[in-house]
Amino acid sequence: MFAGIFDILSFLLIGIPFYLILWVYSMYDAYKTAEATWKKGKKK
């Protein structure tokens, strides 16, 4: 019983914040990559 509770708490306290941080970083990286690609293509 306690193992299930600890599994759920671990997922909520570690998994979700880690997922959100990873999502925000990937959005930032995609923006910077698109910006660099646009600048490189515009100079031609």
C-alpha positions in Angstrom: 0.0 0.0 0.0 2.7 2.5 1.0 4.7 1.6 -2.1 1.9 2.7 -4.4 1.5 6.0 -2.5 5.3 6.6 -2.7 5.2 5.8 -6.5 2.4 8.4 -7.0 4.1 11.0 -4.9 7.4 10.4 -6.7 5.8 10.8 -10.0 4.0 14.0 -9.0 6.9 15.6 -7.1 9.7 14.6 -9.5 8.2 13.6 -12.8 5.9 16.4 -13.6 8.3 19.3 -12.7 11.1 17.6 -14.7 8.7 17.2 -17.6 7.7 20.9 -17.5 11.3 22.0 -17.3 12.2 19.8 -20.2 9.2 21.1 -22.2 10.2 24.8 -21.6 13.8 24.1 -22.6 12.7 22.4 -25.8 10.5 25.3 -26.7 13.4 27.7 -26.1 15.7 25.6 -28.1 13.2 25.3 -31.0 12.8 29.1 -31.0 16.6 29.7 -31.1 17.1 27.1 -33.8 14.3 28.6 -36.0 15.7 32.1 -35.4 19.2 31.0 -36.5 17.8 29.1 -39.5 15.8 32.1 -40.6 18.8 34.4 -40.3 21.0 32.0 -42.2 18.5 31.7 -45.0 17.8 35.4 -45.2 21.4 36.4 -45.9 21.5 34.4 -49.2 
